[in-house]
Amino acid sequence: MQLTDRTKAYDIPQKIEAMGLYPYFRTIQSDQDTVVKINGKDVIMFGSNSYLGLTNHPVIKEASKAAIDKYGSGCAGSRFLNGTLDLHLELEEKLAKFVGKEGALVFSTGFQVNLGVISSVTRRNDYIIVDDLVHACIIDGARLSFSKVLKYRHNDMASLEKVLSKCEEDRIKLIAVDGVFSMEGDLAKMPEIVQLAKKYKANIFLDDAHGLGVMGNLGRGTADHFGVTDDVDLIMGTFSKSLASIGGFVASDNATINFLKHNARSLIFSASIAPSNAGAVVAALDIMQSEPERLEKLWSNTRLAMKMLKDFGFDTGHTETPIIPIMVRDDLKTFQLTKELLDEGVFVNPVVSPAVPSSSSLIRFSLMATHTEDMIQEGIEKIYKIAKKLGILDLEKTIA
C-alpha cells in the first residue's frame, strides 16, 4: 500500500540511532528542573523553556492541586459549550491586565492559539505577512486561512516594506511575527515593524511565546520591552514556558476577543485546559510580579553565559535573550556534541537540517533563573572541551 510504503521508507531516525547519536525523545525520570534524571543519572538541564524556573515553585504546585480539589481533573468539553470555568475567566482577566490589553482568551495550547486566531481573522484575498523564521504554528495557521501568505527575509525591514508595498490597499494585511525567535534568540524589530504597519495600514500579530516572562517590565513581553503594546493588535503567549504549565492565550481589544470566541475553530472544537493548568498559571502570574528577582537572576545568568561562550570563541549568532544558539555548522558534529554532552551530564538541544541548513546547524543552550553560576560554568566548560575535541571551534575559524 502507498501509505505503508511511504512510512517504511522513512528511515532517517533509524540511521541516526544506529550511529548511537539519536538525540530526541530522551526520557526524563524526574521533575523538570535545572537538574533532571536520565537513565538514573543527574544531568544539568540547558534545554528547557522554563526561563523563570517556576515548574517546582511550591505555591504553583499547591494552586494546581487546589484547582483539582475544587473543579476535578478536567472540564469535559470546549470553552464554547460546557468547558468554561470561573477560573478561566479569572485567568483571562489577569492575562489581559498583565500584557496591557482590554481582553484575553485562553486556548488549550499555544499552537492552538496560532491555528485558531491567524486562520480566522483574515480571509481569502487578504494577506498574512510573515518573517521567514517564524514558528511553525504561525505557518500552519496561515495555511488554514486561505489568505495570501507572503514572506520577508528575517528581520529585514527593507524586505518587509517591499512585501507590504505589493499588497492591495483595501485588503487586511496581517504581519505575524515572533517577538523572540525560538532558536536564534534574537528579537523582532518591533518599533520598525510598527512604523511600517502604520504606513501601509497593516495589523500586527505578535507571537510572544518566548518573550513573556523574559522581556519587558516584570516579564510583560516584547511589546512592553519596546514600548509598543498599544500599536500591536494581537499578542499571544504560551503557558508552557515561563508560566510553568500548558495552554496559551491571545490578548487584544474586546471586539477582537468577541470575534475570536465565536470564530476560532481551534477554540470552539477543542476541550478547554484542565483546572490544574489554569490554577497554576494564575499563581505563576502572581509570582512573576511578586518575585522580580527571578527575572533579574535570569538576565544575570544570561550575561555570564554569553561572556564565557564569547571568551571561548563560540559563535552565538545575534541572540539578545536567554536563548543562546551555539553554532556548529555541521549536522553530524551537532549530533556528536549533543550525545557526548549528555554522557558528560549536560542536556542541550540540537537544531539541524531541515529545520536549518546544515551549514547553520547549532545547539540551543537556554538559561533558567534557577541555574547557579557553578552549573553554567560546568556546562560551558564541558561544551568547550568536547567542541574542541570534535574540531568545531576550528571549523568556525575556517568558515570565518
KADADA-V986385 format. One record per backbone hydrogen bond with DSSP energy under -1.0 kcal/mol. NH is the residue of the N-H (numbers start at 0). CO is the residue of the C=O. E is the energy in kcal/mol with one decimal. If there is no record, write none. Layout:
nh;co;e
NH;CO;E
NH;CO;E
//
This chain:
nh;co;e
4;0;-2.5
5;1;-2.3
6;2;-2.4
7;3;-2.6
8;4;-1.6
10;8;-1.2
14;10;-2.0
15;11;-2.0
16;12;-2.6
17;13;-2.2
19;16;-1.6
20;15;-2.2
28;36;-3.4
35;42;-2.8
37;40;-2.6
40;37;-1.8
42;35;-3.0
43;344;-2.8
44;33;-3.4
45;346;-2.2
50;48;-2.2
52;49;-1.5
56;53;-1.8
60;56;-2.2
61;57;-2.1
62;58;-2.1
63;59;-2.2
64;60;-2.0
65;61;-2.6
66;62;-1.8
67;63;-1.6
68;64;-2.3
69;65;-1.9
70;66;-3.1
71;67;-2.2
82;77;-3.0
88;84;-1.5
89;85;-2.3
90;86;-2.2
91;87;-2.5
92;88;-2.2
93;89;-2.1
94;90;-2.7
95;91;-2.4
96;92;-2.0
97;93;-2.4
98;94;-2.4
99;95;-1.1
100;95;-2.6
102;251;-2.6
104;249;-2.2
106;247;-3.1
112;108;-1.3
113;109;-1.8
114;110;-2.2
115;111;-2.6
116;112;-3.1
117;113;-1.3
118;114;-1.1
120;116;-1.9
125;122;-2.5
126;171;-3.0
127;147;-2.7
128;173;-3.2
129;149;-2.7
131;151;-2.0
133;130;-1.8
137;134;-1.2
138;134;-1.4
139;135;-2.6
140;136;-2.0
141;137;-2.3
142;138;-2.1
143;139;-1.8
147;125;-2.8
149;127;-2.7
151;129;-2.1
155;152;-2.5
159;155;-2.1
160;156;-2.4
161;157;-2.0
162;158;-1.9
163;159;-2.7
164;160;-2.4
165;162;-1.1
166;163;-1.4
170;167;-1.4
173;126;-2.8
174;202;-3.4
175;128;-2.6
176;204;-2.3
178;206;-2.9
180;185;-2.6
184;180;-2.6
187;178;-2.3
189;187;-2.1
192;188;-2.4
193;189;-2.7
194;190;-1.9
195;191;-2.3
196;192;-2.5
197;193;-2.3
198;194;-2.1
199;195;-2.3
201;196;-2.9
202;172;-3.3
204;174;-3.2
205;233;-3.1
206;176;-2.8
207;235;-2.5
211;207;-2.4
212;218;-3.2
213;210;-2.0
214;210;-2.9
218;215;-1.8
219;216;-1.1
220;214;-2.9
224;220;-2.1
225;221;-1.9
227;222;-2.7
230;227;-1.3
231;228;-1.1
233;203;-2.0
234;250;-2.4
235;205;-2.9
236;248;-2.0
238;246;-2.6
243;240;-1.4
244;238;-3.1
247;106;-1.6
248;236;-2.3
249;104;-1.8
250;234;-2.9
251;102;-2.0
256;252;-2.2
257;253;-2.5
258;254;-2.1
259;255;-2.5
260;256;-2.3
263;259;-2.4
266;263;-1.4
267;263;-2.3
268;264;-2.6
269;266;-1.0
271;76;-2.3
277;273;-2.0
278;274;-2.9
279;275;-1.8
280;276;-2.0
281;277;-2.2
282;278;-1.9
283;279;-2.3
284;280;-2.6
285;281;-1.5
286;282;-2.3
287;283;-2.5
288;284;-1.2
289;285;-1.7
290;286;-2.4
293;290;-1.9
295;291;-1.7
296;292;-2.3
297;293;-2.3
298;294;-1.9
299;295;-2.0
300;296;-2.8
301;297;-1.9
302;298;-2.4
303;299;-2.0
304;300;-2.6
305;301;-2.6
306;302;-2.2
307;303;-2.3
308;304;-2.6
309;305;-2.4
310;306;-2.7
311;307;-1.9
312;309;-1.3
313;308;-2.5
318;315;-1.3
319;184;-2.3
323;364;-2.9
325;362;-3.0
326;314;-2.6
327;360;-2.5
328;360;-2.7
333;329;-2.1
334;330;-2.2
335;331;-2.5
336;332;-2.8
337;333;-2.2
338;334;-2.4
339;335;-2.7
340;336;-2.2
341;337;-1.9
342;338;-2.1
343;339;-1.3
344;341;-1.6
345;340;-2.6
346;43;-3.0
348;363;-1.4
350;361;-3.0
354;351;-1.4
359;356;-2.6
360;357;-1.4
361;350;-2.2
362;325;-2.1
363;348;-3.3
364;323;-2.8
365;45;-2.1
366;321;-1.8
368;50;-2.2
370;367;-1.4
375;371;-2.0
376;372;-2.7
377;373;-2.7
378;374;-2.8
379;375;-2.5
380;376;-2.4
381;377;-1.9
382;378;-2.0
383;379;-2.5
384;380;-2.3
385;381;-2.3
386;382;-2.8
387;383;-2.5
388;384;-1.7
389;385;-2.3
391;386;-2.4
394;390;-1.9
395;391;-2.1
396;392;-1.8
397;393;-2.0
398;394;-2.4
399;395;-2.6
//
